[in-house]
Amino acid sequence: MRLGIIGLPGCGKTTVFNALTGSAASTGDFSGAERGPNLAVVKVPEPRLALLAKLHRPQKVTQVTVEYVDMGGLSGSADKEQQLGDAFLTAIRPVDALVHVVRNFPHPLHGPADPPGDFDRVETELIISDLIVVEKRLQRIATDRKRGKREDPQELRLLEECRKTLEEGRPLRHQVAIADAPLLRGYTFLSAKPMLVLVNQAEGRAGTVFPVRSVETWPPVLEIVGKLEMELAQLPPEEAVEFMTELGVQGLARDRVIVASHDLLDLISFFTANEREVRAWNVKQDTPAVKAAGVVHSDMERGFIRAEVVACKELEAAGSYAAAQKKGLIRLEGKEYVVQDGDVIFFRFHV
């Protein structure tokens, strides 16, 4: 899973990046054109791996990871002439979802807090960027038509729908059928990407309510005290726990963002386990067993025979894989079985 952190200058994006990753990237007001991206890979905490490791005593335990990409601040411009830079687009287009940081504290250079206004400015910039892509493609199709080249009517119809939605000032993520259309995946539209909004609060203001216009159009929202979370993330674990206890902080924002991101992308976790490796894997909800096998290895999907499945909770209650077998908890499932969160799966295959 790859998440792109975006926002206006001064919103605290890089502070949030440091908080989520434990990094020490330099903070400050930079535009996307002034610096390259900050990158970090974070292992996703998964307590169920500890149980499986205890049962199998493997040589290796592998967690799912999240890659964060932090770019310089967007301009917030509604001017088509001020297009997003190539460096920004190259870094941000491949991400699976966007984490949009909005400021809810006064800034000496950028003025008083205006979370709804800041959100709208960035949303507009993403919409304009996508509209430029759509218009260029439609112009190319028109030119090719004059030369006798036939267009794909379905692609043309989808692009026309995109243009209509974008010209109305709406992001493509509001049109799920368009955002998920296979013919449009190659365009990697920014406004089609799932988005999580992080409201960056000043210390002492966590839990305060800020005015939100058209809240029904907002993506999911989490609050974060970026500066405090960055300090906690950079402390040794024991000191961080002690500090959090003193402050009454229930948990790190890092973990809340990971959970929210999984929900945003409809991801669940399943596990494979043996003496060599215990490993967590992410798949979309409603993924059939044969496709989950392909996530582990393409040969498993190609030569799929069956899946031996047990729920992690049932395995824990049984105490061992052998005990789970004796109790009849190990199920044999076929290709169409829908993988559930927490499944421990052994794939039988032959190629």
C-alpha positions, -999 to 999 in steps of 0.1 A, spaced: 0 0 0 14 34 -10 0 66 4 7 101 -9 7 130 16 -5 162 0 -16 197 12 -9 234 10 23 250 22 23 255 60 -2 227 67 24 205 84 26 178 58 63 169 65 56 170 103 28 145 97 51 124 75 76 123 103 49 114 128 36 85 106 70 71 97 94 81 126 115 99 101 134 132 106 128 149 73 134 186 72 102 206 77 94 240 61 74 256 33 85 241 0 65 238 -32 64 205 -51 89 220 -76 114 230 -50 122 196 -36 118 160 -44 96 136 -24 103 123 11 99 86 11 96 61 39 84 25 43 66 15 76 58 -20 88 22 -24 98 17 -36 134 0 -70 133 -5 -88 167 -18 -119 150 16 -125 135 31 -130 170 6 -158 176 15 -175 144 52 -171 150 47 -187 184 30 -217 169 54 -222 140 87 -208 152 96 -197 117 130 -185 104 113 -152 93 83 -131 101 72 -106 74 48 -78 80 27 -59 55 43 -25 48 30 10 40 50 33 18 45 71 24 53 97 -2 55 133 10 56 160 -17 61 198 -14 31 220 -8 5 225 -36 -2 261 -47 -39 259 -42 -44 277 -75 -75 274 -96 -55 286 -127 -51 260 -155 -19 277 -165 -3 268 -131 -2 231 -137 12 206 -112 49 200 -119 62 168 -136 81 158 -104 50 160 -83 29 141 -108 56 114 -113 57 108 -75 21 110 -67 3 93 -96 13 57 -86 0 60 -50 -31 40 -40 -47 68 -19 -41 104 -9 -36 116 27 -47 153 26 -34 173 55 -53 205 63 -42 231 88 -63 240 118 -40 265 135 -29 300 127 3 304 106 26 335 106 29 333 68 -4 317 57 -28 334 80 -57 321 102 -69 285 100 -95 277 73 -97 239 69 -128 239 46 -113 266 24 -79 248 22 -95 215 14 -115 231 -14 -84 248 -29 -64 215 -30 -95 196 -43 -98 222 -71 -62 218 -81 -65 180 -84 -97 184 -104 -80 209 -128 -50 186 -132 -74 157 -143 -94 180 -165 -62 190 -184 -54 153 -190 -89 145 -202 -90 175 -226 -57 167 -241 -68 131 -246 -100 141 -262 -82 166 -285 -59 137 -296 -88 115 -303 -104 142 -324 -71 147 -344 -68 109 -349 -104 107 -361 -96 133 -388 -68 110 -399 -91 81 -403 -82 63 -370 -112 50 -351 -115 56 -314 -127 32 -288 -163 43 -283 -164 31 -247 -132 50 -238 -146 81 -255 -179 79 -235 -160 75 -202 -138 105 -210 -168 126 -218 -184 116 -185 -151 125 -168 -150 159 -184 -186 166 -174 -180 156 -138 -147 177 -136 -162 207 -152 -189 207 -125 -161 209 -100 -166 174 -86 -138 149 -81 -139 116 -100 -139 96 -67 -176 107 -64 -183 87 -95 -173 52 -85 -181 36 -118 -158 60 -136 -130 59 -110 -129 21 -111 -133 17 -149 -105 -6 -163 -102 15 -194 -93 46 -174 -67 31 -150 -38 41 -171 -47 78 -167 -42 75 -129 -65 105 -123 -56 122 -90 -92 132 -81 -103 96 -86 -80 83 -58 -95 75 -24 -87 102 1 -82 105 38 -83 140 54 -60 146 83 -69 178 102 -36 190 118 -45 205 151 -24 228 173 -13 213 207 -41 216 232 -68 218 205 -73 181 198 -110 173 197 -121 208 189 -148 212 163 -140 232 132 -166 246 108 -170 223 77 -190 234 47 -207 206 27 -194 180 51 -213 153 32 -189 158 3 -157 154 25 -138 121 25 -132 104 59 -116 127 85 -91 121 113 -76 146 137 -39 147 145 -17 169 166 12 167 141 40 182 162 32 161 193 28 129 172 62 136 155 79 140 189 63 107 201 73 88 170 110 99 174 112 87 211 123 53 221 92 31 225 94 29 263 97 67 267 69 72 242 46 50 262 55 68 294 49 102 278 16 91 263 4 79 297 13 113 312 -6 131 285 -36 107 284 -29 99 248 -47 66 240 -28 56 209 -5 69 182 -20 86 151 3 64 130 -18 33 139 -51 51 134 -41 63 100 -31 27 90 -64 14 101 -83 42 83 -63 36 52 -71 -1 51 -108 8 55 -105 34 28 -90 9 3 -113 -20 15 -82 -41 25 -82 -71 47 -53 -93 59 -48 -130 55 -18 -151 66 5 -178 54 25 -198 79 51 -225 80 85 -232 95 103 -210 70 81 -179 71 50 -165 87 37 -136 66 8 -112 64 -8 -103 31 -33 -76 20 -61 -81 -4 -93 -63 -13 -124 -74 5 -144 -100 -15 -112 -114 -31 -116 -151 -41 -91 -177 -29 -75 -182 -63 -67 -144 -66 -54 -144 -31 -31 -172 -41 -18 -151 -69 -8 -124 -45 15 -149 -28 29 -163 -61 16 -163 -97 23 -201 -99 -2 -206 -70 -29 -189 -89 -21 -207 -122 -20 -242 -106 -46 -236 -78 -61 -269 -65 -76 -259 -32 -70 -238 -1 -68 -251 35 -83 -224 57 -86 -218 94 -95 -186 111 -67 -171 132 -90 -169 163 -99 -206 160 -63 -215 156 -54 -196 187 -82 -213 207 -71 -247 195 -35 -241 205 -18 -257 174 -25 -265 138 -26 -302 146 -52 -296 173 -72 -275 149 -72 -304 124 -84 -328 151 -113 -305 159 -123 -302 123 -115 -265 121 -94 -267 90 -117 -262 60 -110 -272 24 -121 -243 1 -122 -239 -37 -113 -211 -61 -144 -191 -54 -141 -190 -16 -141 -154 -5 -111 -148 18 -119 -133 52 -99 -110 74 -77 -132 97 -78 -163 76 -47 -185 78 -44 -202 44 -23 -230 30 -26 -231 -8 -24 -264 -26 -13 -260 -62 4 -279 -91 21 -265 -122 
